[in-house]
Every structure is written in C-alpha cells, then in structure tokens.
Amino acid sequence: MVSIPHKAFGLTLSLLTLCLTLTMRTAAQSPPAEQPPRTEQTPSAGIPPASAQTSTAQLGPERRADILMARKMYREALDIYREAPQNSAVVSNKMGIAYHQMTQIGQARKHYEKAIKLDPKYSEAINNLGTVHYAGKSYRRAIGQYKKALKLAPNSASIYSNLGTAYFARKNYKEAAVAYKQALALDPEVFEHRSAYGVMLQERNVEERAKFHYYLAKTYADAGKFELALQYLRKALEEGYKERNKIPDEPEFVKLKELAEFQQILTLEPRVL
C-alpha cells in the first residue's frame, strides 16, 4: 500500500473542494436550457380547433352549402352550391330555395323547373314550384302543382298543408279544411314547424290571418288537440275574427264547451292586434 503524506493529502482534498465549488457556481450562473415551443394552444373564441376546420374542409360542396343555408347565409350558400355537380336535381332544388329565401322568385322558379326537368318525379321541387305560383297569387296553378306533387308523395303533410292554404286563398274553405285535416293526421306538428330550410317549402303567408287561425283552431279541435285549438281560437279573435257568435255552434267545438278557458274566451273582449 502506497502511503500518502499528511500534507499532500490535505492539498489534494483542498483542490477537489475548490473544483466542486467552481462547478456548482458555474451551473448556477448558466442560463436555463432553452425549452421547445409548446404546440398546444387554446383556440380563440369563435374559431374552431384545427381538427374541426380540417373536418369541415373535407366535406363536399353540397354539404358545406347546406351548413350555410342552416345559418341563413343564402348568398354564400349559392356560391358553394355552384361548385357541386350542376346535373343534380337536389342541388338545383336547393339553389331554388336559396333564391326563394332572398325573394328572388324568378331565379327560384328557374331552378325548381330545372330540378323537375332533371327528375320529373321529384315531388319536393314540384311542391316548391307550387309555392312560386302561390307567391304570384296564381292559386289555381299552385293547387295544380300541389296535387301533382301529392300523386308522387301521398303521405306528405307539408304538401297537404300547402294545398289547404292555396284553397284557403281562393276562399274555398271547405276544401281547405279537408286538406288541413289530412295534413294534421299525417303529422300532428305540421302547423308548428318553424324551420325555414330543407328541400321543401311550406307556405305560411295568408291574407286573412284571423280566419286562417280560426280554421286551424277548428282543425285542432276536431283532432282532439284542445290546447292548440284554444290557442288559435284566441289568436283569431285577437286578430279581429268577427263571426264570434257562431263559435259555440261549430260542431268542432262541441267538446270544448265545458272547458272554463273556452267559456272565458267567448266572454272576453280581446284587444285586437
């Protein structure tokens, strides 16, 4: 064994201590190692994450335009529909609806007619062409289109509703009531739908609002939907329906006579809107 003198051992230990101290001091003064930038970011308000943007971009033009239609961005939707195949009856019909919503009825008609030419059995486009005639107050022609559409889609509540409204506009109230009754039988919510977008339009505009709501009240009462019947009856009176003395004698309202709300409606003098 080699013997290390006491003084040499002390010197060696001192040098080691000095080196360790210098190393620690250097490490403390050195700047921290540069960290790689974070790639995850919180998306800003209103800006979808990159994954959502990518999935939207992967949709076809028709689907992207449908999304714009749902947002009521009709002009922007038209621009995208033009990127879709123009030999599609469905695309032509949707373009017609976009123009219709912008009240460009001439362009709407042009695209509905194109859709029918591409697919003569396309009942939705035939119905929509009927709404064009209705908008022009050509009620007889509108009725013809609705009947034609019903031959292809006999279970369409919306088309029956449109047919009833066209009859109503011609003051053919009996035929209107029959069509409304059939529409309600096919879809109990047909008159409550509020969506403005789809492949088929449902006509809402009538000149005699009070009488229209009165007939809806009768239709609902006949179907046993008393709450809606009372709602539309009250609305009809508020809109100025004048033949209120005939209300108690209407056969559709027989089952309502014992209801307190019905009796209250008859006694009140509602403020005409």
PyMOL commands that set and color helices and strands:
alter all, ss='L'
color gray80, all
select helices_A, chain A and resi 6-29+50-57+61-70+74-81+89-101+105-118+123-135+139-152+157-169+173-186+209-222+226-238+244-249+251-256+260-267
alter helices_A, ss='H'
color red, helices_A
deselect
rebuild
show_as cartoon
